[in-house]
Amino acid sequence: MADWTFRPATDEDLERIADLKVLVIRPHLERLRPWDEASARHYLYVRWHAANVRVIEVGGEFAGCVALRQAEDCRWIEQFYLYPQFQGQGLGTAVIGALLEECDADGQVVRLDVLQQSPARRLYERHGFTLEHEDELDAFLIRRPR
């Protein structure tokens, strides 16, 4: 997938991203616990910081988003959602690769969490993430800089 770009998110993107999160995450959460849309949206709203979020565009079209948040000892990849029509075409691989290049250049450890049994975990493991710990809902992965 060659024709994609990042652009900075704005507060005006929040509702569209919340709608995308609900669309993408619902089937995965339903496997693990009862679905609660209000809770899923609230989780995004209370963690929203537009400065950390990048909108992913393909040919100028809104295709998804991803956040890269600086923490004390690492960077966290969060809020990585792609519309279904953009999944399975290499876009996720390209986005993760770009973020990891940036983090590697800065010598940063990268962490993320992924829902248990999520097919996205394979994507992260292909990029060098390993299991750090897990709970009933999430697997927490880590990748050291290259």
N, C-alpha and C positions, 0 to 999 in steps of 0.2 A: 504494500500500500504506500505509494510514493507521494501522493498529493494530499498531504495532511499538514496541519500547522497547529501550534498553540496560540491562544490569545489570552490575556489576563481576564479573569472573571470579574464581573461587577455585581453589586447587590441586586441589580435587575435580573441577573441570571439565576438567582436563588430558587424561585418557584419552578422554573423549568428543570433545574437540577433535581429538586425534590421530586418532581413528577417522574423523572428518569430513574431516580433511585427506587421509587416504589415499583415501577415497571420491571426493573432488572432484578431487584433483590427479593421480591415477594415469593417467587417459587422456591427459592433457596431457603428462606426463613421458614416457610410453611413446612418444610421437611423436619425442622428442628424444634419448632414451638408454634403455638397458635399465632396467626397473623394479626397484627395490630398496626394499621396504617398510620394512625395518629402518633403512635410511639416511634415508628420508623422516621416519620417526618421530623418529630421533635428532636430525635437524636442528631439529625443533620442540622437543624436550626440552631441548637445550642452550641454546636462546634463550628459553625460557619464563620469563616474569616476569609473574605474575598481575596485578600492579598496572597493567600496560600494556594488558591485554586486557579487552574488553567482550564480553559475551555478547549476542547479538541474539535477542530473543524476539518472536514474532508471536502475539498472542492468548494470551500466557503460555506458548507452546510454544518450545522451543529451536530456533531456525532457523539459527543460525550464530554467527560470532564475527569480531572484527576487533581488531587491536592498533594503538595509536597511541603510538609511542615517541619521546621527546624525545632528540635528539642535540645536539651542540654548535652546529651551524649551521642545524638544520631539525628537522622532525618527520617520522618515517617511518610510513607506513601499511603494516602487515604482517599476516600471518596472517588474511587476509580470506577466509573460507570460508562459503558458504551451502549448505544442503542443496538438492539438485536441485529438489525440489518448491517451493522458494521463489525459484528463479531465474526470470528473464524476466517478472517481475511488477512491476518498479519498486522492489523492496526494495534492491537494490544501489545504485541511483541515490539513493534516500533516505538510505541509510547514508553514502555518500560525501559527499553534500551536507551532512549534519549535521556530519561531521568537518571538512570544508573551511570551513564557517561558523565553527566553533570556532577553527581555525588562522588564518583571515583576521582574526578579532577580535583575535588576539594578534600579528598581523603576521608569521606564521611561513611560511617556505618549506616545502613538503611534497614528499617524495620517496617513491617506491615502486619495486619491481621486479616485473615480470610475465614469465611464461614466454614465450619466443618463440612466435609464432603463436597465442597465447591470445586467444579472443574477448573476454576481459575488457579487453584493451587499448583497445578502442573505447569502453567505458564511461569509462575514465580520460581518454581524449583528449576526450570530450564535456565533461568537467569542467575542461578547460584544461591538462591535463598534456601536456608535450612530451618528446621523446626527449632525454636527456642523453648517454647512451652505451649500448652493448650489447656482449654477448659471445655465445658459442655458445648459451647456455642462456637468458639473460634480457635483457630490455630495461629499462633504468633510466630512469624518467620523473621529471620535476620540474614543480612548479607554484609560481609566485610568488604571494604574497598579493594579493588584490583590494583 
